[in-house]
Amino acid sequence: MKLLHTTLGPKRADELGMILPHEHIFVDLRTPDQPGYAQADPADVVRLMAPQVEAAAIRGITTIVECSTGGVGRRADLDLAVSLATGMPIVVPTGNYREPWVSDWVRVASEAELEAHMFREMTEGLDGTPVLAAWIKISAGDDGITVLEERILRAAVRAAKRTGAIIGSHTIKGRVVMDQLDIMEDEGYTAERFISIHTQTEPDFGLNLAVAERGAWIEYDHVGRAPDDEVASLILKALEAGKATQLLLSHDRGWYDPAQPGGGVPKPFTHLSDVMLPMLRERGVTEETILQLMVANPFAAYSR
């Protein structure tokens, strides 16, 4: 049975409804060598972020996927604190971000050491909590994969093969995604267990489709951050191209930022429910397709 590992334990598909597949509770975009990196009082994070999570829950969101990974301040203990305060299951990744957001130990670690670390976080827990990482989040540079980023990717693939986990990558250029898929397949894994995060940042829609034709998930995660008509039109193009079962939608919003006074001003997780889904319905998207996009697809992607 496929299960989605969350801060509140493993969940079956029949226990969940709508899932937001790309959001953030806590992020620190300073590099790990900066003073105060990823430091925050859990009570402060709960105070700022619990209302945002609760607002999503009122709209029928049953799970939120945390996309902060190693190098950008992942704190599973803070995710757990917000989860316990709100009753919202949160899905947390293992993995590491791209250069220069890489910790010193990752720079010098071997592929085997990186693989063992990711495997351990998916099977034993992370950040001193019992929370199991559900998936692997990585990244690649805009101009191509560096030697270090390839080492992280190959280690991620090997850990993913052992667990059935999906790998999601913050990759801006479609051609770089294609290179990542080549590496995955070279390691003997399937492109179907890869999410092209921020697919919308590749302006060539043909490359969006090329990534999907390889079998990977494509993710339009700029709902509420780009003009609604533009986002809706892009979603409709993907649906018309027959990619309803490979498409993920989210906001890429939140979040508590320890570099900002008081954690900054969070952006809500509600635009998809309040604006985008009604707009898609008005444009002829059926309820069956909405459920595919918001319920079935995220669970299929992130469960293992």
Backbone bond lengths (Angstrom), bond angles and torsions (degrees), N, CA, C in turn:
res aa  C-N    CA-C-N  psi(-1)  N-CA   C-N-CA  omega(-1)  CA-C   N-CA-C  phi
1 M - - - 1.462 - - 1.527 109.90 -
2 K 1.326 116.43 133.24 1.457 119.97 176.97 1.522 109.64 -78.39
3 L 1.332 115.88 135.50 1.453 122.53 -179.79 1.523 109.66 -128.22
4 L 1.314 114.91 146.82 1.450 121.11 174.79 1.524 107.78 -101.39
5 H 1.318 116.51 114.27 1.461 121.12 -178.08 1.526 109.32 -80.80
6 T 1.338 115.47 125.20 1.456 121.52 -175.88 1.524 110.32 -131.52
7 T 1.308 115.06 175.66 1.465 121.27 175.58 1.517 111.92 -62.79
8 L 1.319 117.20 -21.66 1.466 121.67 179.87 1.524 111.25 -106.91
9 G 1.331 116.08 23.56 1.449 120.81 177.02 1.515 112.39 96.47
10 P 1.338 116.40 177.15 1.464 120.43 -179.21 1.522 111.48 -71.45
11 K 1.333 115.49 140.53 1.461 121.63 -178.50 1.531 109.96 -124.17
12 R 1.334 114.88 138.35 1.454 120.93 172.97 1.528 109.82 -83.49
13 A 1.320 115.35 162.39 1.462 119.87 178.92 1.519 111.62 -59.33
14 D 1.352 117.43 -37.79 1.460 119.73 -176.67 1.526 113.39 -75.81
15 E 1.324 116.78 -3.35 1.465 120.98 176.35 1.530 112.12 -93.63
16 L 1.321 117.07 -7.14 1.454 121.01 -171.49 1.515 112.09 -125.60
17 G 1.325 114.73 160.26 1.451 121.81 174.10 1.519 109.48 -121.45
18 M 1.325 116.23 -123.15 1.463 119.59 -177.40 1.532 110.78 -69.06
19 I 1.329 114.79 140.49 1.458 122.83 -178.56 1.522 108.97 -126.47
20 L 1.328 116.62 133.44 1.465 120.91 172.44 1.526 107.73 -93.07
21 P 1.336 118.68 112.27 1.455 121.10 -169.38 1.518 116.59 -86.35
22 H 1.339 118.05 -3.12 1.472 117.99 177.90 1.522 110.82 -153.65
23 E 1.330 115.21 92.87 1.457 121.84 176.97 1.531 108.38 -139.29
24 H 1.330 115.93 179.50 1.465 120.98 179.19 1.528 109.98 -140.30
25 I 1.310 115.10 131.96 1.463 120.86 171.11 1.519 109.90 -90.14
26 F 1.325 116.12 -41.48 1.464 122.16 -175.21 1.526 108.78 -143.61
27 V 1.330 116.78 130.54 1.469 121.84 178.68 1.514 109.04 -143.26
28 D 1.337 115.63 141.16 1.460 121.14 168.83 1.519 107.09 -128.91
29 L 1.325 116.96 107.24 1.456 121.86 -176.42 1.525 112.80 -88.01
30 R 1.336 116.04 4.69 1.456 118.15 167.96 1.527 108.30 -72.99
31 T 1.302 117.79 155.04 1.461 119.51 177.29 1.523 110.07 -71.60
32 P 1.347 117.44 154.35 1.468 120.86 -173.39 1.526 115.44 -61.02
33 D 1.325 117.92 -14.25 1.464 120.07 -180.00 1.528 112.98 -86.85
34 Q 1.323 117.61 0.83 1.466 120.39 -176.79 1.534 111.57 -83.18
35 P 1.328 117.95 143.47 1.471 120.42 177.98 1.529 111.63 -58.29
36 G 1.323 115.79 135.30 1.458 120.26 178.23 1.507 114.88 79.00
37 Y 1.325 117.06 6.73 1.463 121.13 -178.22 1.533 110.96 -54.52
38 A 1.330 115.13 128.16 1.472 124.36 173.69 1.525 113.42 61.24
39 Q 1.312 118.25 23.54 1.458 121.27 -179.62 1.531 110.59 -100.60
40 A 1.315 116.05 131.26 1.465 121.06 177.57 1.512 109.19 -164.11
41 D 1.319 115.77 152.69 1.460 122.10 175.18 1.532 107.67 -80.54
42 P 1.330 118.20 125.22 1.470 119.57 -179.98 1.524 113.47 -52.58
43 A 1.327 116.92 -37.22 1.466 119.24 -179.20 1.522 111.06 -63.49
44 D 1.335 116.80 -35.95 1.467 120.00 178.61 1.522 111.08 -68.04
45 V 1.327 116.53 -39.56 1.466 120.48 179.58 1.531 109.84 -66.02
46 V 1.318 116.65 -43.52 1.461 120.27 178.02 1.525 110.54 -61.71
47 R 1.300 116.76 -44.04 1.472 120.27 -178.28 1.531 111.38 -60.24
48 L 1.327 117.30 -39.19 1.462 120.22 -177.77 1.527 112.39 -80.83
49 M 1.332 116.35 -40.92 1.459 119.79 -169.25 1.525 115.14 -96.14
50 A 1.315 118.63 -24.38 1.469 119.47 -179.58 1.531 112.42 -57.42
51 P 1.345 119.80 -42.63 1.465 118.49 178.51 1.531 112.98 -61.97
52 Q 1.332 116.97 -33.49 1.465 119.79 178.44 1.530 110.98 -67.68
53 V 1.311 115.73 -41.69 1.463 120.90 178.79 1.525 110.57 -67.03
54 E 1.313 116.53 -42.71 1.460 120.58 -179.87 1.527 111.48 -64.23
55 A 1.330 117.03 -36.15 1.465 120.03 177.62 1.525 110.73 -64.26
56 A 1.325 116.99 -37.45 1.464 120.41 176.45 1.526 110.62 -66.71
57 A 1.317 116.25 -40.82 1.468 120.48 -178.94 1.528 111.19 -62.04
58 I 1.304 117.48 -39.15 1.461 121.52 178.64 1.522 110.84 -58.85
59 R 1.325 116.69 -29.78 1.464 121.90 -178.45 1.525 112.79 -90.16
60 G 1.316 116.75 7.69 1.455 119.81 175.05 1.511 115.78 97.89
61 I 1.321 117.60 4.89 1.467 120.47 175.76 1.523 108.17 -74.44
62 T 1.330 115.85 128.82 1.465 120.40 -175.93 1.523 113.52 -110.42
63 T 1.311 117.82 -11.96 1.459 122.13 179.72 1.524 108.74 -155.56
64 I 1.329 116.04 144.68 1.462 121.94 176.22 1.526 108.26 -124.05
65 V 1.331 116.33 132.27 1.458 121.20 176.66 1.526 108.72 -92.63
66 E 1.324 115.19 118.26 1.463 123.09 174.72 1.520 108.08 -79.44
67 C 1.337 116.51 126.97 1.467 119.60 -177.03 1.526 113.94 -110.57
68 S 1.322 117.51 10.93 1.464 119.73 174.37 1.518 108.99 -79.16
69 T 1.326 115.64 127.03 1.457 121.01 -176.34 1.523 109.81 -118.24
70 G 1.337 116.24 -174.18 1.452 120.35 176.38 1.520 110.57 -58.81
71 G 1.341 116.78 135.15 1.453 121.72 -179.24 1.509 113.97 100.33
72 V 1.351 117.68 -20.72 1.462 120.81 177.66 1.532 110.43 -126.43
73 G 1.339 115.19 30.69 1.454 120.18 168.15 1.505 116.96 86.31
74 R 1.330 117.82 26.74 1.462 116.66 177.76 1.523 110.44 -57.71
75 R 1.342 116.19 131.92 1.460 123.20 178.49 1.521 107.66 -138.75
76 A 1.318 117.01 90.81 1.463 120.26 -179.53 1.514 111.81 -61.76
77 D 1.334 116.94 -28.93 1.462 119.22 179.01 1.526 111.16 -66.05
78 L 1.332 117.18 -34.51 1.459 120.40 177.14 1.523 110.84 -73.83
79 D 1.327 116.69 -39.59 1.462 119.64 173.90 1.523 110.35 -58.63
80 L 1.321 116.05 -42.62 1.464 120.49 179.95 1.525 110.78 -64.17
81 A 1.330 117.36 -41.31 1.464 120.38 179.71 1.529 111.35 -61.61
82 V 1.330 116.79 -43.44 1.471 120.57 178.50 1.526 110.01 -67.09
83 S 1.311 116.36 -39.07 1.457 121.12 179.62 1.522 111.50 -62.63
84 L 1.320 116.33 -46.12 1.466 120.20 -179.87 1.522 111.15 -66.29
85 A 1.326 117.36 -33.81 1.466 120.91 -179.51 1.525 112.62 -72.01
86 T 1.323 117.01 -24.86 1.463 121.02 -173.61 1.526 114.10 -114.87
87 G 1.329 116.90 -17.18 1.461 120.30 -173.62 1.510 113.70 78.36
88 M 1.325 118.13 9.43 1.468 122.54 -178.93 1.523 110.13 -91.96
89 P 1.322 118.99 119.90 1.461 120.55 172.82 1.530 110.07 -65.28
90 I 1.326 116.04 134.07 1.460 121.99 178.90 1.530 108.40 -121.17
91 V 1.302 115.97 136.35 1.462 123.00 -176.09 1.523 108.29 -102.62
92 V 1.327 117.42 123.95 1.467 122.34 -169.61 1.532 110.17 -117.14
93 P 1.349 117.85 142.29 1.464 120.09 179.96 1.522 113.83 -98.73
94 T 1.312 115.19 161.38 1.450 122.93 159.01 1.528 106.87 -100.80
95 G 1.327 117.31 -175.37 1.460 120.29 178.29 1.507 112.89 111.00
96 N 1.319 115.53 -175.46 1.464 122.20 -178.53 1.517 110.45 -144.39
97 Y 1.326 114.25 148.41 1.459 122.23 -177.72 1.532 110.03 -81.10
98 R 1.318 115.68 -176.80 1.462 121.21 -177.62 1.526 111.72 -86.13
99 E 1.318 114.64 171.81 1.463 120.07 175.70 1.530 109.73 -67.55
100 P 1.338 119.25 142.69 1.471 128.62 3.95 1.535 113.96 -92.06
101 W 1.330 118.17 12.64 1.471 120.90 -177.82 1.534 110.32 -85.02
102 V 1.297 115.23 61.28 1.462 120.86 -175.49 1.524 108.73 -132.99
103 S 1.317 116.45 130.23 1.464 121.13 178.30 1.526 110.32 -69.85
104 D 1.329 115.24 155.84 1.465 119.93 -177.44 1.519 112.04 -57.72
105 W 1.336 117.18 -39.54 1.460 118.34 -176.45 1.522 111.95 -66.63
106 V 1.329 115.81 -31.65 1.462 119.47 178.77 1.523 110.40 -69.43
107 R 1.317 116.93 -36.95 1.464 121.00 -179.14 1.526 112.09 -59.05
108 V 1.318 116.19 -35.35 1.466 119.47 -174.33 1.527 112.56 -101.99
109 A 1.330 118.15 -6.71 1.462 121.04 -176.66 1.528 111.00 -72.53
110 S 1.312 115.27 147.40 1.457 121.03 175.07 1.525 109.73 -79.25
111 E 1.323 116.22 167.43 1.460 119.54 175.31 1.523 110.77 -58.74
112 A 1.323 116.26 -40.43 1.464 120.08 -179.52 1.521 111.36 -63.89
113 E 1.329 117.00 -39.82 1.463 120.61 179.37 1.525 111.16 -68.25
114 L 1.319 116.32 -40.29 1.468 119.59 177.99 1.521 111.02 -66.35
115 E 1.313 116.26 -42.13 1.464 120.13 177.08 1.522 110.92 -59.70
116 A 1.326 117.12 -46.38 1.465 120.96 -178.87 1.523 110.86 -61.81
117 H 1.327 116.87 -39.51 1.475 121.26 179.41 1.528 110.57 -62.91
118 M 1.323 116.75 -47.77 1.465 119.92 -178.82 1.528 111.16 -66.59
119 F 1.314 116.35 -41.75 1.462 119.92 178.07 1.527 110.74 -60.96
120 R 1.323 116.41 -42.60 1.464 120.46 179.97 1.528 110.88 -63.20
121 E 1.321 117.59 -40.76 1.467 119.30 -179.78 1.527 111.89 -68.77
122 M 1.320 117.21 -24.62 1.467 119.85 177.70 1.522 113.42 -86.81
123 T 1.313 117.06 -12.78 1.470 119.53 -175.47 1.527 113.76 -121.42
124 E 1.351 117.52 -18.37 1.467 120.31 -177.20 1.524 113.35 -120.97
125 G 1.327 117.72 -28.06 1.462 120.40 -178.37 1.509 111.07 130.63
126 L 1.333 116.05 167.32 1.466 119.72 -177.85 1.520 111.81 -140.83
127 D 1.329 114.20 152.63 1.464 123.11 178.07 1.524 112.76 54.32
128 G 1.338 116.07 36.68 1.459 119.92 177.54 1.512 114.57 73.14
129 T 1.328 117.33 16.43 1.468 122.00 179.44 1.529 108.92 -116.06
130 P 1.333 117.11 167.10 1.468 119.65 173.11 1.519 113.02 -82.05
131 V 1.330 117.54 1.69 1.468 121.81 -177.20 1.525 109.54 -69.70
132 L 1.326 116.11 126.72 1.460 120.70 176.40 1.530 109.87 -87.97
133 A 1.317 115.90 134.73 1.459 119.34 170.61 1.521 108.42 -63.46
134 A 1.320 116.21 133.78 1.466 120.80 -178.86 1.520 111.82 -89.98
135 W 1.337 116.23 -25.61 1.462 119.89 -170.53 1.517 109.42 -153.41
136 I 1.322 116.03 179.99 1.459 121.92 -177.14 1.523 108.96 -121.81
137 K 1.335 116.44 124.78 1.472 122.04 178.70 1.525 108.73 -111.69
138 I 1.337 115.05 126.33 1.449 121.09 178.52 1.526 108.38 -132.37
139 S 1.330 115.95 -168.29 1.457 120.60 178.62 1.516 108.55 -159.13
140 A 1.329 116.02 169.31 1.457 121.88 175.68 1.515 108.89 -147.96
141 G 1.321 116.03 149.55 1.455 121.26 -178.46 1.517 112.96 -67.01
142 D 1.319 115.57 156.20 1.461 121.27 -177.84 1.531 112.30 -64.76
143 D 1.316 116.90 -30.30 1.459 120.45 -176.06 1.523 113.33 -93.62
144 G 1.306 116.98 1.06 1.456 120.77 -179.60 1.514 110.92 134.72
145 I 1.313 115.82 168.32 1.462 121.81 -176.12 1.524 109.44 -80.88
146 T 1.322 116.54 127.11 1.458 119.82 176.52 1.528 109.41 -79.21
147 V 1.329 114.94 169.85 1.461 120.01 178.38 1.524 110.66 -58.58
148 L 1.336 116.63 -43.77 1.457 120.73 179.66 1.524 111.15 -65.79
149 E 1.313 117.31 -43.74 1.463 120.59 179.99 1.529 111.69 -64.01
150 E 1.329 116.90 -34.64 1.466 119.10 175.68 1.522 110.74 -67.83
151 R 1.339 116.88 -37.88 1.469 119.43 177.72 1.523 110.63 -62.77
152 I 1.322 117.03 -42.25 1.462 121.04 177.72 1.524 110.29 -63.75
153 L 1.333 116.95 -42.82 1.462 120.53 -179.02 1.526 110.95 -63.99
154 R 1.320 117.45 -46.66 1.472 119.12 -179.14 1.529 110.72 -62.80
155 A 1.320 117.29 -39.67 1.467 119.95 176.57 1.520 110.54 -64.49
156 A 1.336 116.54 -40.38 1.467 120.84 178.95 1.519 110.76 -62.03
157 V 1.320 117.33 -42.95 1.462 120.60 -179.88 1.528 110.35 -62.38
158 R 1.304 116.49 -41.44 1.464 119.39 -178.61 1.526 111.10 -66.87
159 A 1.333 116.73 -39.42 1.471 119.63 176.25 1.524 110.60 -67.96
160 A 1.324 116.53 -38.21 1.471 120.61 -179.76 1.519 111.24 -65.89
161 K 1.312 117.45 -39.02 1.468 120.67 179.14 1.530 111.06 -61.32
162 R 1.316 116.46 -33.45 1.471 120.22 -178.27 1.524 112.14 -76.23
163 T 1.317 117.94 -20.33 1.463 121.34 -173.73 1.528 113.90 -119.05
164 G 1.316 117.24 -15.30 1.461 120.52 -173.64 1.514 113.23 80.41
165 A 1.326 117.38 11.79 1.461 121.33 -176.73 1.527 111.62 -72.19
166 I 1.314 114.25 156.15 1.456 120.63 173.12 1.519 109.54 -91.57
167 I 1.323 116.04 151.24 1.457 123.28 174.81 1.520 107.59 -111.46
168 G 1.326 116.41 126.57 1.455 121.25 174.20 1.510 108.92 -113.40
169 S 1.325 116.88 139.34 1.459 119.68 -177.41 1.523 112.09 -130.27
170 H 1.337 114.29 128.51 1.466 121.92 168.67 1.525 106.24 -73.49
171 T 1.328 115.50 97.70 1.461 121.04 -179.20 1.521 107.52 -136.02
172 I 1.326 116.26 124.41 1.455 120.39 -171.72 1.525 112.44 -83.96
173 K 1.316 117.76 -37.28 1.461 121.47 -174.38 1.530 111.18 -97.42
174 G 1.322 116.00 131.06 1.450 120.38 -179.95 1.513 113.26 -60.68
175 R 1.334 117.43 -35.63 1.466 119.42 -179.56 1.523 110.98 -66.92
176 V 1.345 117.33 -30.33 1.454 120.12 177.47 1.528 109.91 -72.34
177 V 1.328 116.62 -36.83 1.467 119.99 174.45 1.522 109.44 -58.50
178 M 1.314 117.03 -43.84 1.467 120.07 179.77 1.526 110.72 -60.56
179 D 1.323 117.06 -38.56 1.466 120.59 176.32 1.525 110.82 -63.87
180 Q 1.338 116.69 -40.13 1.465 120.17 178.12 1.529 110.93 -63.22
181 L 1.320 116.48 -40.25 1.467 119.95 178.59 1.525 110.88 -64.93
182 D 1.326 116.56 -36.22 1.469 119.58 175.80 1.529 110.50 -60.29
183 I 1.319 116.80 -43.41 1.466 121.06 -179.82 1.525 110.18 -65.51
184 M 1.339 116.76 -43.45 1.466 119.79 177.57 1.520 111.60 -56.70
185 E 1.310 115.35 -47.05 1.459 119.20 -178.43 1.523 111.51 -69.45
186 D 1.334 116.77 -32.62 1.460 120.29 174.87 1.527 111.14 -62.33
187 E 1.349 116.12 -31.29 1.458 121.66 178.72 1.535 112.22 -84.88
188 G 1.329 116.72 -0.55 1.453 119.97 176.00 1.512 115.51 87.06
189 Y 1.355 116.62 19.46 1.461 119.73 177.08 1.522 108.18 -108.47
190 T 1.317 116.28 172.88 1.456 120.70 -175.74 1.522 112.01 -105.12
191 A 1.306 115.76 142.15 1.466 120.74 176.41 1.520 112.36 -62.44
192 E 1.328 117.32 -19.58 1.458 120.34 177.93 1.523 111.99 -64.76
193 R 1.337 117.88 -15.69 1.461 121.29 178.02 1.528 110.29 -105.94
194 F 1.323 115.13 42.07 1.468 122.03 178.32 1.516 108.86 -136.80
195 I 1.331 116.14 136.67 1.466 121.96 174.47 1.519 108.85 -112.40
196 S 1.312 115.97 122.76 1.460 121.62 172.49 1.529 107.56 -83.10
197 I 1.331 115.40 92.06 1.464 121.60 -179.48 1.533 109.17 -71.60
198 H 1.318 116.11 142.59 1.474 123.04 -178.92 1.532 111.72 62.33
199 T 1.330 116.65 38.26 1.463 119.68 -179.43 1.520 111.35 -54.94
200 Q 1.324 116.85 -31.81 1.471 120.64 -176.11 1.526 113.07 -64.54
201 T 1.332 117.97 -19.02 1.464 119.41 -179.02 1.524 112.03 -74.65
202 E 1.327 117.60 -13.58 1.466 121.29 171.17 1.530 107.57 -86.18
203 P 1.336 117.61 108.15 1.471 119.67 -173.29 1.527 114.23 -70.64
204 D 1.327 117.16 -17.53 1.466 120.76 179.42 1.526 108.56 -82.00
205 F 1.331 117.12 101.73 1.460 120.43 -178.16 1.524 110.89 -60.73
206 G 1.309 117.20 -27.62 1.453 120.17 176.69 1.519 111.91 -60.65
207 L 1.329 117.05 -34.87 1.460 120.30 176.79 1.527 110.96 -73.24
208 N 1.334 117.79 -34.16 1.470 120.40 172.36 1.521 109.11 -54.88
209 L 1.335 115.82 -48.54 1.457 120.17 -177.99 1.527 111.26 -68.92
210 A 1.334 117.19 -35.15 1.462 120.15 179.89 1.515 111.17 -62.84
211 V 1.343 116.18 -39.91 1.464 120.60 176.82 1.530 109.76 -63.24
212 A 1.325 116.63 -44.75 1.462 120.32 179.27 1.530 111.15 -65.42
213 E 1.321 117.13 -36.78 1.470 120.16 179.26 1.524 111.15 -64.28
214 R 1.321 117.30 -26.51 1.462 120.09 175.42 1.531 110.86 -71.02
215 G 1.338 116.39 -15.48 1.456 121.02 -179.99 1.512 114.31 111.46
216 A 1.337 118.09 -7.25 1.463 121.72 -176.50 1.525 111.53 -76.90
217 W 1.335 114.23 160.53 1.457 121.11 171.62 1.525 108.88 -79.07
218 I 1.336 116.67 142.05 1.457 121.53 170.69 1.524 107.67 -111.31
219 E 1.331 115.81 142.30 1.459 120.50 -174.08 1.527 110.32 -128.53
220 Y 1.317 115.21 119.68 1.461 121.63 171.83 1.522 106.86 -99.25
221 D 1.313 115.59 99.88 1.464 120.93 -170.90 1.524 112.06 -115.87
222 H 1.334 115.63 36.04 1.460 119.98 179.55 1.525 112.13 -117.72
223 V 1.336 116.15 24.47 1.465 120.29 178.27 1.532 108.82 -63.79
224 G 1.319 116.83 127.16 1.455 121.37 -178.40 1.512 113.86 86.84
225 R 1.325 117.44 -7.71 1.468 120.79 179.43 1.526 112.00 -111.79
226 A 1.313 116.42 -13.28 1.463 122.08 176.37 1.531 107.40 -125.32
227 P 1.312 118.34 163.51 1.475 119.94 179.33 1.526 111.44 -54.27
228 D 1.328 115.97 133.77 1.457 120.59 -174.38 1.521 112.99 -59.07
229 D 1.304 117.01 -39.92 1.467 119.48 -178.88 1.526 110.46 -64.23
230 E 1.319 115.75 -38.76 1.468 120.71 178.95 1.528 111.04 -64.62
231 V 1.338 115.91 -44.01 1.464 119.98 -179.92 1.525 110.87 -66.15
232 A 1.330 116.67 -45.32 1.455 120.33 -179.85 1.522 111.44 -60.88
233 S 1.325 116.51 -41.00 1.465 120.16 -179.91 1.527 111.19 -63.46
234 L 1.333 116.64 -39.64 1.458 120.43 179.20 1.529 110.79 -66.10
235 I 1.327 116.48 -42.82 1.466 120.39 177.89 1.520 110.19 -60.56
236 L 1.331 116.78 -45.02 1.467 120.55 -179.61 1.520 111.55 -62.47
237 K 1.329 117.03 -37.91 1.464 119.75 177.37 1.522 111.03 -61.10
238 A 1.338 115.99 -43.02 1.467 119.59 179.17 1.526 111.12 -65.41
239 L 1.325 116.50 -39.93 1.466 119.71 178.54 1.524 110.77 -66.12
240 E 1.315 117.04 -42.35 1.463 120.80 179.36 1.527 111.52 -64.44
241 A 1.354 116.03 -26.24 1.469 120.66 178.43 1.522 111.74 -83.65
242 G 1.344 116.93 2.83 1.453 120.78 175.72 1.513 115.06 84.43
243 K 1.334 117.29 24.60 1.464 120.75 -175.33 1.532 113.37 -105.58
244 A 1.317 117.72 24.56 1.469 120.88 -177.93 1.515 112.53 -59.73
245 T 1.327 118.05 -31.80 1.467 120.20 -177.43 1.526 112.82 -89.08
246 Q 1.338 117.72 4.50 1.469 121.30 178.86 1.520 112.40 -126.20
247 L 1.328 117.72 12.68 1.459 121.43 -172.51 1.520 111.12 -110.32
248 L 1.332 116.13 132.30 1.459 123.44 175.93 1.520 109.19 -117.25
249 L 1.340 116.68 141.89 1.465 122.41 -178.37 1.519 109.82 -125.99
250 S 1.331 116.25 135.87 1.457 119.34 177.50 1.523 109.84 -163.19
251 H 1.352 115.64 -176.83 1.464 121.28 -176.01 1.525 114.58 -100.85
252 D 1.335 117.82 -32.39 1.465 122.92 -167.78 1.529 109.25 56.17
253 R 1.354 114.26 53.53 1.456 119.55 -176.71 1.520 110.18 -128.23
254 G 1.283 117.30 -175.41 1.446 126.82 -173.97 1.526 104.44 138.88
255 W 1.272 122.70 -133.94 1.448 131.75 -15.97 1.497 106.89 -152.01
256 Y 1.286 118.66 164.73 1.467 121.75 174.45 1.521 107.95 -78.36
257 D 1.338 115.61 124.15 1.461 122.06 -179.28 1.526 108.79 -117.23
258 P 1.346 118.73 108.63 1.463 120.30 -176.25 1.525 113.75 -66.40
259 A 1.326 117.96 -11.81 1.457 120.44 176.99 1.523 112.22 -81.57
260 Q 1.353 116.59 -10.12 1.458 121.07 -178.95 1.530 111.08 -106.82
261 P 1.325 118.15 146.71 1.460 120.41 177.36 1.526 111.41 -55.32
262 G 1.327 116.46 126.40 1.449 120.64 179.14 1.509 114.53 66.90
263 G 1.326 117.63 13.19 1.460 120.93 -178.75 1.511 114.40 88.31
264 G 1.338 116.81 1.09 1.456 119.92 179.50 1.521 112.59 83.80
265 V 1.324 115.25 -168.69 1.469 122.23 -179.83 1.529 107.98 -111.37
266 P 1.328 117.95 110.61 1.468 119.53 -176.59 1.521 112.38 -72.00
267 K 1.322 114.73 152.58 1.463 121.78 175.64 1.529 107.35 -105.96
268 P 1.324 117.98 135.98 1.472 121.85 -169.27 1.520 114.38 -70.41
269 F 1.330 113.41 158.92 1.460 123.22 177.92 1.531 111.17 -97.96
270 T 1.328 118.12 31.14 1.465 120.89 -168.79 1.528 115.27 -116.97
271 H 1.329 118.16 -8.60 1.462 119.83 -173.57 1.523 112.08 -64.80
272 L 1.294 116.68 -35.34 1.470 120.71 179.32 1.521 110.30 -61.03
273 S 1.336 116.07 -47.25 1.469 120.43 -179.38 1.521 112.26 -70.41
274 D 1.324 116.54 -41.73 1.463 120.60 -171.99 1.522 113.85 -80.96
275 V 1.331 116.53 -32.13 1.463 119.85 -171.69 1.529 112.73 -121.30
276 M 1.332 116.83 -53.82 1.465 118.88 -170.10 1.528 113.25 -69.76
277 L 1.317 117.87 -45.52 1.468 118.49 -179.22 1.531 111.80 -63.63
278 P 1.349 119.34 -43.91 1.473 118.12 173.98 1.525 112.87 -59.43
279 M 1.333 117.05 -37.08 1.467 119.95 178.77 1.524 110.86 -65.17
280 L 1.328 116.28 -41.83 1.465 119.08 178.29 1.526 111.61 -64.36
281 R 1.336 116.28 -39.90 1.468 119.36 177.16 1.531 110.67 -61.09
282 E 1.331 116.38 -42.61 1.462 120.71 179.47 1.522 111.31 -62.06
283 R 1.317 116.75 -27.62 1.466 121.42 -178.51 1.524 112.33 -94.11
284 G 1.330 115.79 12.47 1.455 119.55 170.50 1.508 116.84 98.83
285 V 1.322 117.86 4.13 1.460 119.45 177.49 1.526 108.22 -73.57
286 T 1.312 116.73 128.43 1.461 121.08 -174.63 1.532 111.59 -77.41
287 E 1.324 114.57 162.46 1.459 119.97 177.90 1.532 110.18 -63.83
288 E 1.308 116.12 -34.52 1.462 119.94 177.59 1.527 111.08 -60.77
289 T 1.321 116.63 -41.62 1.463 120.70 179.08 1.526 110.74 -69.84
290 I 1.330 117.36 -38.68 1.470 120.46 177.02 1.526 109.97 -58.68
291 L 1.318 116.57 -44.96 1.472 119.79 178.64 1.526 111.30 -64.79
292 Q 1.325 116.80 -36.25 1.464 120.06 176.43 1.528 110.11 -60.69
293 L 1.329 116.04 -46.75 1.461 121.11 -176.59 1.520 112.96 -69.18
294 M 1.328 116.91 -40.08 1.458 120.64 -168.97 1.525 114.10 -100.15
295 V 1.318 117.77 -19.06 1.472 121.59 -176.76 1.521 110.95 -116.22
296 A 1.334 115.60 -62.60 1.465 119.64 -172.90 1.520 113.06 -67.99
297 N 1.336 117.24 -46.46 1.462 119.52 -175.09 1.523 113.63 -63.37
298 P 1.334 119.57 -50.23 1.468 118.01 -179.10 1.526 113.05 -61.31
299 F 1.326 116.25 -38.17 1.465 118.03 178.90 1.521 109.93 -65.91
300 A 1.323 117.46 -45.07 1.455 120.61 -179.68 1.527 111.52 -60.62
301 A 1.321 116.20 -38.51 1.458 119.76 -178.54 1.520 112.30 -68.82
302 Y 1.313 117.78 -49.86 1.468 121.12 -168.18 1.528 114.54 -93.37
303 S 1.312 118.17 -14.79 1.468 119.19 179.18 1.521 109.90 -78.41
304 R 1.321 114.33 160.91 1.473 119.81 177.52 1.530 110.11 -151.98
